[in-house]
Each structure stands twice: as C-alpha cells, then as structure tokens.
C-alpha cells in the first residue's frame, strides 16, 4: 500500500527499479511526500535513491526482460506497467498483480502524432486510422494486455462476443478496472526542462554511487 516497500530491507535483493531517471526520481518524490512534478528537495530525493539502490537485484529498461524476472521469481516487487503485468498473469500464467500505492502512481495516454515534416504523411494517417478503428482498438487487450480506449461501462459490451466465446474473461476485464484506486491515479504531466535536467543529474549520481 506504499512506495515504502521499495525501501524495505525485508525485500532486499528481491526488487528492481525502472532505469529511467524521471520515473525513479518521481517515485522517490512520492515516497517522500514531495510534488513529483516540482520537487522541493532534490538532495533528499538523491539520498533516498542511493539508499534504495542497494536493495535492488538490478535496474530494468527492457519490458520483456523485466517481465521475465517476475516469471523467474527473481523479483517479487517493483515498478512495472499494468499491461506488462497483464501479460505476465494471463499470457504466462504467473502469480502477478499490480496496485496503486497510497501515495499515488501515474497513468498516461498513448497517442499518435504526425510531424509537420513527416516524409510519408499519408502512410501515417492510414496507420492512425487503422489503430483508431474500434475493431482494431479492442485487440489491444488480447494481444498486448493493454486497455483500449473504453470506459469501464463500455467494456462488457465491447467484448460481449469474446466473453461468450471465452477468448476474454471477466477476470481479464476486472484487471483493468481501476475504480478502487481511481483517486490515487495521477495523470502524467510533461516535466519542465530544469526539473528533467535535475532528475537526469540525480540519476547519474545515484548510479555512480551504486
């Protein structure tokens, strides 16, 4: 129920941290009760991460590698994504679940953009149209483990045929119902350049200290 589990000696050498400077620093900020988008004490964040680093099995940057560590039971706790947790549980039959600590955790929306100078804008538009097609969008769950652009109320209807055939189960849909911790979800905001620079500096120092 708290990010403090990542600072708990009981799980030493049974946890990992995401090797991404801003997420590691923002997790530490939440644990310390600071604003993850505009921290008040960068030194405190650095000190906390140096302490935490000694407890990790390793740092992860590749999703498949991280998921495999859960499957192998090399780690039992650590920051991960809901879709990857879904894959581990329903594709790999692993005893894995995810939660949102009381201090909060981030949720984001994936989107598609087309640069003004895109060399093949028509192809980009065609791809975006393809992904946005309702029949394609709904395939995100059974193929990638991520929730499509549907509300809780819509999912039963969207997957009615799959529920009847058994290709999708109610347990799978319930895995992506977040109402129980909706008030603890924090929408990820772009970080100011100076904050991101400080996070990069802190993470560099933490890795050197380890």
Secondary structure, DSSP 4 states (H G I P E B T S, - for coil): --GGGGG-GGGTTSEEEES-HHHHHHHHHHHHT--SSS-S-HHHHHHHHHHHHTTEEEEE--HHHHHHHHHTTS-SEE---HHHHHIIIIIS---------TT-EEE--------TT-TTHHHHHHHHHHHHSHHHHTHHHHHHS---S--HHHHHHHTHHHHHHTSS-HHHHHHT--GGGGGGEEE--PPPHHHHHHHHHHHHHHHHH-
